[in-house]
Amino acid sequence: MKRYILFLLALFTLEAGAQVKITGTVSNKKGEPITGANIYFEGTYQGTTSDENGNFMLNSGLTGKQKLVVSFIGYIQNENELDLNNEIPDLVIEMEETMSEINEVSITAGTFEASDKKKSVLLKPFDIATTASAMGDIYGALATLPGVQKVGEEGRLFVRGGESYETKTYMDGMLVQSPYFSNLPDLPSRGRFSPLLFSGTLFSTGGYSAEFGQALSSIVDLTTSPLEPEDKSSISLMTVGINASHVKRWKNTSLAITGDYLNTFLHNILFNTEIDWLETPVISGGTMMFKHKTGESGMIRTFCSYNYNSMSMRYDNVEWGRKEDISLINRNFYLNTTYNSMINEKWMLKTGIAYNRENENTGIMKDNIETLNSMEEIKISFTHFTTDKIKFKFGGDLFHSVYRQQISMDGIYDYNFMNDQFSGFFETDLTISRKIAFRIGGRTEYSSLLHEFNLVPRISAAYKTGKYSQISMAYGKFHQNPLPDYLKITPDLKTENAKHFILNYQYKTQLRTFRIEAYVKEYSDLVKYNTQYSIDPVDYSNNGNGKSTGIDVFWRDKQTFTNTDYWISYSFVTGKRNYKDYPESVHPHYLSNHNVSFVYKRFFERIHTFGGFTYSFASGRPYNDPNSSAFMDSRTRPYHDLSFNLTYILQLFGNFAILHFNFNNIFGFENVYGYHYSNSQNTDGQFESQAIKSPYKRQIVFLVSISF
């Protein structure tokens, strides 16, 4: 919810003052009008599109010199610097066709990318941020794409039959160790970052680049936005708290600072919840983004954030037949500094450092668990543009991680370990012709804790079958260190491993996209143990295995209906795992065979209102009922959700403002994600159960935001 507010501030912030009207036409070199071209001011979300005759009109409250960008699939991006302090004549924009964007082949297997810069992407940051059901959460929006399972009690990404820990998040190529807020049992988490902080989001559901590692299933790579375009400030009031931000821009430097305080006390009064809160959730924190341009191509970016969140509840622990007071205090600090620059015409340098420190204190009745998890990373990479058909990239990184945990529970137990992880990678992009492209690479890693060395291949290829269509494939081996909860007990475990086989077909025109992808994932060396929470090292091994197979389908249409954009995602997955304390190979508890999302958005230009809705469906998930003789043979009922949002833009007290309304789960579907069971039988010889459900049947958020 917090990140939803930050998005709305960035998206609808307009400067007060007189409006400037910019009009013009967009055509190709033959004079033919271009319909649907994107026209916007760089670094802002003030923009429009050209109509069927290539005409456009754009009203703006910006002042001074601004860069107007015109982009369209298959054409070279057009940029014009305008002085908005003066009258702007009608613009005549002729766009030059480029062969590389739409007529040349590109590798798409396993990857969804959202970017302001690339014309060939399927989604933009705006699309990610305005999905009704996500409420501004990056991961909630990515969950509407194919390949993601709905696991409502977690709120994290479960990709193609994998667990949530198998997906890693990077920012500007640097690892983010703790991308989610911490949560208490059976409560969903959210991402820490707003999607509008980033100019691009790469979501790989498999077969990802050799530059990244330590993720069995998937990666999310976030690219921070460029220099802020101008000075601006904003403040917002909402049903759950307050947020304020300020941006300062100099010639080659910008600084953006945000601060927020959220408290769900009022929200819990307005909407019934089954949670017995002792202390309602409180989140406070801030973000700082510093950017400085060096020379013609260099850019220094620094991202710094701090979050504090706390909560406590009386938890009905049906397993032990008692109510327990549980509390959580979490402090998270993240710092990321990167430098990118062209060394000369052929060489590009990327380097960076990152630091993530998370302190968490969990109380369970009189027991207490204190955990420190920190990570430092240094990374460097070089890219050589050998020819216009060959690109070679190589580099490496060093991770130093520290884990310390003290458990006070009938005594004091200390669990500590450190790990130095060294890695190197190489990757070559080869465009054989306009129809054939290859990406060949490899990655090597060494862990000082596991005393293990790995070298794995990554291969992708694509073949263009027509003007708008192509097929792609990808194969790779991926490995990941066991979770800290296992390594703190048994540090001599091995890495977990997975193989990805992916085949993709895509048909994409300017305004429509169809995509279908089949995959197979084979797991080996998964961690198994005899008893959950065992502290005996001999109980843990790498004898687990698994496999998942599926098909993902994606359709998007911005052409059929006026001012309307919608997409449909469908995923089918089947798979089995024998890991953790599973006695046999079965469908894991988080896996639903069928997942469907329908996302619809429309802008009502005359009334300055944006509206949309999202419908999500997931088939029932397996769960283990100890009253049954078989393991994991029961199923929950299907999941349903219909969410709606509406945003109205207006002037308030002489300043531009927005009124925003979001309604989640309109029909109040009572979704069940599984069951907890008592450890002992009752007098009838049955193990009593308790459903795992959403904390709120419905949620409504109301926001007033003013910019000045």
C-alpha positions in Angstrom: 0.0 0.0 0.0 2.9 2.4 0.9 4.5 1.9 -2.5 1.1 2.4 -4.3 1.0 5.9 -2.8 4.5 6.7 -4.0 3.6 5.6 -7.5 0.5 7.8 -7.6 2.5 10.8 -6.5 5.0 10.3 -9.2 2.5 9.4 -11.9 0.1 12.3 -11.5 2.3 15.1 -10.1 1.8 18.1 -12.4 3.3 21.6 -11.9 1.1 24.5 -11.0 0.9 27.4 -13.4 -0.3 28.2 -16.9 -0.9 25.4 -19.2 1.1 25.2 -22.5 -0.6 23.6 -25.5 1.7 21.6 -27.8 0.1 20.3 -31.1 1.5 18.6 -34.2 1.5 15.7 -36.5 3.6 12.5 -36.7 4.4 10.8 -40.0 7.0 8.6 -41.7 9.4 9.8 -44.4 6.7 9.0 -47.0 4.3 11.4 -45.4 2.0 8.6 -44.1 0.5 9.3 -40.7 1.7 7.2 -37.7 -1.1 6.2 -35.4 -0.5 5.4 -31.8 3.0 7.1 -31.5 4.0 7.9 -27.9 4.6 11.6 -27.3 5.9 12.6 -23.8 8.3 14.9 -22.0 11.4 13.0 -21.0 11.6 12.1 -17.3 7.9 12.7 -16.7 4.6 10.9 -17.4 3.0 13.9 -19.1 2.2 12.6 -22.6 -0.3 11.5 -25.2 -0.6 9.5 -28.4 -1.2 10.4 -32.0 -4.6 9.7 -33.5 -5.5 7.9 -36.7 -4.4 11.0 -38.8 -1.1 11.3 -36.9 -2.3 14.4 -35.0 -1.7 15.0 -31.3 -2.3 17.6 -28.7 -0.6 17.8 -25.3 -1.3 20.2 -22.4 1.6 20.7 -19.9 2.2 22.8 -16.8 6.0 22.4 -17.2 8.2 25.5 -17.8 11.6 26.2 -19.3 13.5 23.9 -21.7 12.1 20.4 -21.9 12.8 17.5 -24.1 9.8 16.2 -26.1 10.2 12.5 -27.0 8.3 10.8 -29.8 8.6 7.0 -30.1 7.0 4.2 -32.0 7.8 0.5 -32.7 9.9 0.1 -35.7 11.1 3.8 -35.9 14.1 5.7 -34.5 13.2 7.7 -31.4 12.7 11.4 -32.2 13.7 14.1 -29.6 13.0 17.8 -29.7 14.1 20.4 -27.1 11.3 22.9 -26.6 11.3 26.2 -24.6 7.9 26.1 -22.8 8.3 29.7 -21.7 7.6 30.7 -25.3 4.8 29.9 -27.7 5.3 26.6 -29.5 4.3 26.4 -33.2 2.7 23.3 -34.7 5.2 20.5 -34.8 5.8 18.4 -37.9 7.6 15.3 -36.9 9.0 12.8 -39.5 10.2 9.5 -38.1 12.8 7.4 -39.7 12.2 3.6 -39.9 14.7 1.3 -38.3 15.2 -2.2 -39.4 16.7 -3.5 -36.2 13.8 -3.1 -33.9 11.0 -5.0 -35.6 12.6 -6.7 -38.6 15.6 -8.2 -36.8 15.4 -11.1 -34.5 15.7 -10.7 -30.7 15.8 -13.3 -28.0 12.7 -13.3 -25.9 12.6 -16.8 -24.3 11.7 -16.6 -20.6 11.8 -12.8 -20.4 9.3 -10.0 -19.9 10.7 -6.5 -20.0 9.2 -3.1 -19.0 11.1 -0.1 -20.2 10.6 3.5 -21.3 13.4 3.3 -23.8 13.0 0.1 -25.8 10.2 -0.1 -28.4 10.1 -3.8 -28.4 9.0 -4.4 -24.8 5.6 -5.9 -23.8 5.0 -3.7 -20.7 6.1 -0.3 -19.5 6.6 0.9 -15.9 3.2 2.7 -16.2 1.6 -0.7 -17.0 3.2 -2.3 -13.9 2.2 0.5 -11.6 -1.5 0.9 -12.6 -2.7 -2.7 -12.2 -5.7 -2.5 -9.9 -5.1 -5.7 -7.9 -1.4 -4.9 -7.2 -2.0 -1.6 -5.4 1.4 -0.3 -6.7 3.4 -3.3 -5.7 5.9 -4.4 -8.3 5.6 -8.0 -7.4 1.8 -7.8 -7.3 1.8 -6.5 -10.8 4.2 -9.1 -12.1 1.9 -11.7 -10.6 -0.6 -10.9 -13.4 2.0 -12.1 -16.0 2.1 -15.8 -17.1 4.3 -18.2 -15.1 3.4 -16.8 -11.6 1.3 -18.8 -9.1 -1.1 -17.0 -6.8 0.1 -17.7 -3.2 -2.1 -15.2 -1.3 -0.7 -15.8 2.2 2.8 -15.0 1.1 2.5 -12.1 -1.4 5.8 -13.0 -3.0 6.7 -14.3 -6.5 6.4 -18.1 -7.0 7.5 -18.8 -10.6 6.9 -21.9 -12.7 6.6 -24.4 -9.9 9.4 -22.8 -7.8 9.3 -21.5 -4.2 9.5 -17.7 -3.5 13.2 -17.9 -2.4 14.1 -19.1 -5.9 13.4 -15.6 -7.3 16.0 -12.9 -6.7 15.8 -9.1 -7.1 18.5 -6.9 -8.5 18.7 -3.1 -8.8 20.9 -1.7 -11.5 22.5 -5.1 -11.7 23.3 -5.3 -7.9 21.6 -7.8 -5.6 18.9 -6.7 -3.2 19.0 -9.2 -0.4 15.7 -8.2 1.3 13.3 -6.8 -1.4 10.1 -7.6 0.7 8.8 -6.2 4.0 8.9 -8.8 6.8 5.6 -10.3 7.9 4.0 -12.4 10.5 2.5 -15.9 9.9 -0.2 -16.2 7.2 0.0 -12.5 6.3 1.1 -11.5 2.8 4.2 -9.3 2.3 4.8 -6.5 -0.2 7.8 -5.1 -2.0 9.8 -2.3 -0.5 10.2 -0.2 -3.7 7.8 1.8 -5.9 7.7 0.9 -9.6 8.0 4.6 -10.5 11.5 4.8 -9.1 12.6 2.7 -12.1 12.8 3.3 -15.8 12.9 -0.4 -16.6 12.0 -3.7 -15.0 13.2 -7.0 -16.5 11.3 -10.1 -15.3 12.8 -13.3 -16.4 10.7 -16.4 -15.7 13.6 -18.7 -16.6 16.7 -19.1 -18.8 18.1 -15.7 -17.6 21.5 -14.1 -18.4 24.8 -15.5 -17.2 25.4 -12.1 -15.5 23.0 -13.1 -12.7 23.1 -16.1 -10.4 21.9 -17.6 -7.1 18.3 -18.0 -8.3 16.9 -21.4 -9.2 13.8 -20.0 -11.0 13.7 -16.3 -11.8 15.2 -12.8 -11.5 13.7 -9.3 -11.3 16.2 -6.7 -12.4 15.2 -3.1 -11.7 16.8 -0.1 -13.5 16.6 3.2 -11.7 15.4 6.3 -13.6 17.7 8.9 -15.1 18.1 12.5 -13.9 15.0 14.0 -12.5 13.6 16.6 -15.0 12.8 19.5 -12.6 12.2 20.7 -9.1 9.0 19.5 -7.5 7.4 18.7 -4.2 4.3 16.8 -3.1 2.3 15.6 -0.1 -0.4 13.1 0.3 -3.0 12.2 2.9 -4.6 8.8 2.9 -6.6 6.4 5.1 -3.4 4.8 6.3 -0.9 7.6 6.8 1.0 10.4 5.2 3.8 10.8 2.6 5.9 13.7 1.4 8.6 14.1 -1.3 10.9 16.7 -2.7 13.0 16.7 -5.9 15.9 19.1 -6.6 17.5 19.3 -10.1 20.8 21.0 -11.0 22.4 21.0 -14.4 24.0 17.5 -14.3 22.7 16.4 -10.9 19.4 15.6 -9.2 18.4 14.6 -5.7 15.1 13.1 -4.7 14.0 12.5 -1.1 10.8 10.8 0.2 9.6 10.2 3.7 6.5 8.3 4.9 4.6 7.1 7.9 1.9 4.5 7.7 -0.3 3.2 10.5 -3.2 0.8 9.8 -5.2 1.7 13.0 -8.0 3.6 11.1 -8.0 1.0 8.3 -8.5 -1.8 10.8 -11.5 0.1 12.3 -13.1 0.7 8.9 -12.7 -2.8 7.6 -13.3 -6.0 9.6 -10.4 -8.3 10.1 -10.0 -11.6 11.8 -6.6 -10.7 13.1 -6.4 -9.9 16.8 -4.0 -7.1 16.7 -2.1 -6.2 19.9 -0.1 -3.5 18.0 -1.3 -2.5 14.5 1.3 -2.5 11.8 3.4 0.7 11.6 5.9 1.4 8.8 8.1 4.4 8.6 11.1 5.2 6.5 12.6 7.1 3.6 14.4 6.9 0.3 17.2 9.0 -1.2 18.1 8.9 -4.9 21.2 10.8 -6.1 22.2 11.0 -9.8 25.1 12.8 -11.4 26.0 12.8 -15.1 29.8 12.7 -15.8 31.0 13.6 -19.2 29.1 12.6 -22.3 28.0 9.1 -21.3 28.9 8.5 -17.7 26.3 8.3 -14.9 26.7 7.8 -11.1 23.6 6.6 -9.4 23.2 6.2 -5.6 20.1 4.7 -4.1 19.6 4.6 -0.3 16.6 3.4 1.7 15.7 2.7 5.3 12.6 1.1 6.6 11.3 0.4 10.1 8.2 -1.7 10.6 6.7 -3.2 13.7 3.5 -5.1 14.6 2.2 -7.7 17.1 -0.8 -10.0 17.2 -2.5 -12.7 19.2 -2.0 -15.7 17.0 -4.4 -18.7 17.2 -1.9 -21.6 17.0 -4.1 -24.5 16.3 -1.1 -26.9 16.1 -0.5 -26.5 19.8 -4.1 -25.6 20.8 -3.3 -22.2 22.2 -3.2 -18.5 21.5 0.3 -17.0 21.3 1.4 -13.3 21.4 3.7 -12.8 18.5 5.6 -9.5 17.8 7.9 -8.4 15.0 10.3 -5.5 14.7 12.3 -5.1 11.5 14.9 -2.6 10.5 16.3 -2.7 6.9 19.0 -0.5 5.3 19.9 -0.7 1.6 22.6 1.2 -0.2 23.5 0.9 -3.9 26.0 3.0 -5.9 26.8 2.3 -9.5 28.8 3.9 -12.3 28.2 3.3 -16.0 30.2 4.8 -18.9 31.4 4.3 -22.4 35.2 4.1 -22.2 35.5 4.6 -26.0 33.4 3.7 -29.1 33.8 -0.1 -28.5 34.0 -0.5 -24.7 31.5 0.1 -22.0 32.2 -0.2 -18.2 29.7 -1.0 -15.5 30.7 -1.2 -11.9 29.0 -0.9 -8.5 28.9 -1.6 -4.8 25.9 -2.6 -2.6 25.2 -3.0 1.1 22.1 -4.5 2.7 21.7 -5.0 6.4 18.5 -6.3 8.0 17.9 -6.6 11.8 14.8 -8.5 12.9 13.5 -9.3 16.4 10.6 -11.8 16.7 8.9 -12.5 20.0 6.8 -15.5 20.6 5.3 -15.3 24.1 8.4 -15.3 26.4 10.7 -16.5 23.7 12.8 -14.3 21.5 14.6 -14.6 18.2 17.1 -11.9 17.1 18.5 -12.2 13.5 21.1 -10.2 11.7 21.5 -10.7 7.9 23.9 -8.5 6.0 25.4 -8.6 2.6 28.1 -6.6 0.8 28.7 -6.8 -3.0 31.4 -5.4 -5.4 30.8 -5.9 -9.1 32.4 -5.0 -12.4 31.6 -5.8 -16.0 32.8 -4.8 -19.4 31.0 -4.9 -22.7 32.8 -4.9 -26.1 30.8 -4.0 -29.2 32.9 -5.9 -31.6 30.7 -5.2 -34.6 27.0 -4.3 -35.1 26.4 -8.1 -35.1 28.6 -9.2 -32.2 28.6 -8.1 -28.6 30.8 -9.6 -25.9 30.2 -9.1 -22.1 32.3 -10.4 -19.2 32.8 -9.5 -15.5 32.6 -10.7 -12.0 31.4 -9.9 -8.5 32.3 -10.7 -4.8 29.7 -11.2 -2.1 30.5 -11.1 1.6 27.5 -12.2 3.8 27.1 -12.5 7.5 24.3 -14.3 9.4 23.9 -14.2 13.1 20.9 -15.5 15.1 20.3 -15.8 18.8 17.3 -17.9 20.0 16.2 -17.5 23.6 13.9 -20.5 24.2 14.5 -22.6 27.2 18.1 -21.5 27.0 20.2 -19.5 24.6 21.2 -20.9 21.2 23.6 -19.0 18.8 23.8 -19.7 15.1 26.4 -17.8 13.1 28.1 -18.2 9.7 29.9 -16.1 7.1 30.3 -16.7 3.4 32.5 -15.2 0.7 31.0 -15.9 -2.8 33.2 -15.3 -5.9 31.7 -15.3 -9.3 32.6 -14.6 -12.9 30.6 -14.6 -16.1 30.9 -14.2 -19.9 28.2 -13.8 -22.6 28.4 -13.3 -26.3 25.5 -12.1 -28.5 25.8 -13.1 -32.1 23.3 -11.9 -34.8 24.0 -14.3 -37.7 21.5 -12.6 -39.9 18.2 -10.7 -39.7 16.5 -14.0 -38.9 19.0 -15.9 -36.6 20.5 -14.8 -33.3 22.4 -16.6 -30.5 23.4 -15.8 -27.0 26.1 -18.1 -25.5 27.5 -17.7 -22.0 28.6 -19.3 -18.8 28.9 -18.5 -15.1 31.3 -19.8 -12.5 30.9 -19.4 -8.7 32.9 -20.5 -5.6 31.5 -20.5 -2.0 33.9 -20.3 0.9 31.3 -21.7 3.2 30.3 -24.7 1.1 33.8 -25.2 -0.3 32.1 -25.7 -3.7 33.0 -24.6 -7.2 30.4 -24.5 -10.0 30.6 -23.8 -13.7 27.3 -23.7 -15.7 26.3 -22.9 -19.3 23.6 -20.5 -20.5 22.5 -20.7 -24.2 19.7 -18.9 -26.0 18.7 -18.7 -29.7 16.0 -17.1 -31.8 14.7 -17.5 -35.4 12.5 -15.0 -37.1 9.6 -16.7 -38.9 7.9 -13.6 -40.3 7.8 -9.8 -40.2 6.1 -9.8 -36.8 6.8 -13.3 -35.5 9.7 -15.4 -34.2 10.5 -18.5 -32.1 13.1 -18.6 -29.3 14.7 -21.2 -27.1 16.8 -21.2 -24.0 18.7 -23.7 -22.0 20.7 -23.3 -18.8 21.9 -24.7 -15.5 21.2 -22.7 -12.4 22.3 -23.2 -8.8 21.6 -21.5 -5.4 22.9 -21.8 -1.9 20.6 -23.4 0.6 18.6 -21.0 2.8 20.2 -19.6 6.0 17.8 -21.6 8.1 19.5 -24.7 6.8 23.1 -23.5 6.6 23.0 -22.3 10.3 22.5 -25.9 11.3 24.5 -27.7 8.6 27.0 -25.5 6.8 28.4 -28.3 4.7 25.4 -28.7 2.5 25.7 -28.4 -1.3 24.1 -26.0 -3.6 20.6 -26.7 -5.0 20.4 -27.1 -8.7 17.9 -26.7 -11.6 18.0 -27.1 -15.4 15.7 -25.0 -17.6 14.4 -25.9 -21.1 12.3 -23.2 -22.8 10.6 -22.9 -26.2 8.9 -19.6 -27.1 6.7 -18.2 -29.9 5.9 -14.6 -30.2 3.8 -12.5 -32.6 4.0 -8.8 -32.0 2.7 -5.8 -34.0 2.6 -2.2 -32.9 -0.5 -2.5 -30.8 -1.0 -6.3 -30.2 1.1 -9.1 -28.8 0.6 -12.8 -28.7 3.1 -15.0 -26.9 3.1 -18.7 -25.9 5.9 -20.5 -24.1 6.5 -24.1 -23.0 9.1 -25.1 -20.4 10.5 -27.9 -18.4 12.4 -27.4 -15.1 14.4 -30.3 -13.5 15.5 -29.9 -9.9 18.3 -31.8 -8.1 20.1 -31.6 -4.7 17.2 -29.9 -3.0 17.4 -29.8 0.8 15.6 -32.5 2.7 15.2 -33.0 6.5 13.6 -35.5 8.7 11.9 -33.2 11.2 10.9 -29.5 10.7 12.9 -27.2 13.0 15.4 -29.9 13.8 18.7 -28.7 15.2 20.5 -32.0 14.5 22.9 -31.5 11.5 22.6 -35.2 10.4 18.9 -34.6 9.7 19.7 -32.4 6.7 20.8 -33.6 3.3 20.7 -32.7 -0.4 18.7 -35.7 -1.4 15.7 -33.8 -2.7 14.5 -33.5 -6.3 11.7 -32.2 -8.4 10.3 -31.3 -11.8 7.8 -28.9 -13.2 6.4 -28.6 -16.7 4.0 -26.0 -18.1 2.7 -23.7 -20.8 2.3 -19.9 -20.5 0.1 -17.8 -22.8 0.0 -14.0 -23.0 -2.3 -11.7 -25.2 -2.3 -7.9 -25.1 -4.4 -5.6 -27.2 -4.3 -1.7 -27.4 -6.0 -1.5 -30.8 -9.6 -2.8 -30.6 -11.1 -0.3 -28.2 -10.5 3.5 -28.0 -8.3 4.7 -25.1 -8.3 1.1 -23.8 -5.6 -1.3 -23.0 -6.0 -4.9 -21.7 -4.1 -8.1 -21.4 -4.9 -11.7 -20.6 -2.5 -14.2 -19.0 -2.9 -17.9 -18.7 -0.5 -20.4 -17.1 -0.7 -24.2 -16.8 1.9 -25.9 -14.6 2.2 -29.4 -13.2 5.0 -30.7 -11.1 6.2 -32.8 -8.2 8.7 -32.4 -5.5 10.3 -34.6 -2.9 12.0 -32.1 -0.6 11.9 -30.7 3.0 10.1 -33.3 5.1 8.0 -34.7 2.3 7.7 -38.5 2.6 7.3 -38.9 -1.2 7.2 -36.9 -4.5 4.0 -34.9 -4.7 2.5 -31.6 -6.0 3.9 -29.0 -3.5 1.5 -27.0 -1.3 1.9 -23.7 -3.2 1.3 -25.1 -6.7 -2.0 -24.3 -8.5 -2.3 -26.0 -12.0 -4.2 -23.1 -13.6 -3.7 -19.3 -13.2 -5.6 -16.7 -15.1 -5.4 -12.8 -15.0 -7.4 -10.3 -17.0 -6.2 -6.7 -16.7 -8.3 -3.9 -18.2 -7.5 -0.1 -18.2 -9.1 2.9 -19.8 -8.5 6.7 -19.8 -11.6 8.9 -19.9 -10.0 12.0 -21.4 -13.0 14.4 -21.2 -13.4 13.9 -17.4 -9.7 13.5 -16.7 -10.2 10.1 -15.1 -8.3 6.9 -15.3 -10.0 3.6 -14.4 -9.3 -0.1 -14.5 -10.0 -3.5 -13.0 -8.2 -6.8 -12.6 -9.7 -10.3 -12.4 -7.6 -13.1 -11.1 -8.3 -16.9 -10.9 -6.3 -19.8 -9.6 -7.3 -23.4 -9.4 -7.2 -25.1 -6.0 -3.9 -25.9 -4.3 -2.9 -29.1 -2.6 -2.6 -29.4 1.1 -1.9 -32.2 3.6 -4.9 -33.4 5.7 -3.6 -35.7 8.5 -7.1 -37.1 8.8 -6.5 -38.6 5.3 -4.3 -41.7 4.8 -2.6 -40.2 1.8 -0.1 -37.4 1.8 -1.0 -34.0 0.2 -4.1 -35.4 -1.5 -6.6 -32.6 -0.6 -7.3 -29.4 -2.5 -8.5 -26.0 -1.6 -11.4 -24.3 -3.5 -10.4 -22.1 -6.4 -9.2 -18.5 -5.9 -11.1 -15.5 -7.2 -10.5 -11.8 -7.0 -12.0 -8.7 -8.8 -10.3 -5.4 -8.0 -11.1 -1.9 -9.3 -9.4 1.5 -9.2 -10.3 5.1 -10.2 -8.2 8.2 -10.3 -9.5 11.8 -10.9 -7.1 14.7 -11.8 -8.1 18.2 -10.7 -6.9 21.5 -9.2 -7.1 22.0 -5.5 -6.2 25.3 -3.8 -4.6 26.4 -7.0 -2.4 23.3 -7.2 -2.7 20.2 -9.2 -4.1 17.3 -7.3 -5.5 13.8 -7.6 -8.2 11.9 -5.8 -7.7 8.2 -5.9 -9.9 5.3 -5.0 -9.0 1.6 -4.9 -11.3 -1.3 -4.1 -9.8 -4.8 -3.7 -11.9 -8.0 -3.9 -15.1 -6.2 -4.7 -17.3 -9.3 -4.2 -15.7 -10.4 -1.0 -14.6 -13.8 -2.2 -13.5 -15.8 0.8 -10.3 -17.3 -0.5 -8.7 -20.2 1.4 -5.0 -20.9 0.8 -4.6 -24.0 2.9 -5.2 -25.3 6.5 -3.3 -25.7 9.7 -4.0 -28.8 11.8 -3.6 -29.6 15.4 -0.7 -31.9 16.4 -2.9 -34.2 18.4 -6.4 -35.8 17.8 -9.5 -34.6 19.6 -11.9 -36.9 21.4 -13.5 -37.9 18.1 -10.1 -39.0 16.8 -9.8 -36.1 14.4 -7.1 -33.5 13.9 -8.8 -30.1 14.1 -8.2 -27.6 11.3 -8.0 -23.9 10.8 -8.2 -22.2 7.4 -5.5 -19.9 6.1 -7.3 -16.9 4.7 -6.8 -13.3 3.7 -6.6 -10.9 6.6 -9.3 -8.6 5.0 -12.3 -9.8 3.0 -12.3 -6.4 1.2 -10.0 -3.4 1.2 -10.7 0.2 0.2 -8.0 2.9 0.0 -8.7 6.6 -0.5 -6.0 9.2 -1.2 -5.7 12.9 -1.7 -2.4 14.1 -3.2 -1.3 17.7 -3.9 1.8 18.8 -5.9 3.4 22.2 -5.7 
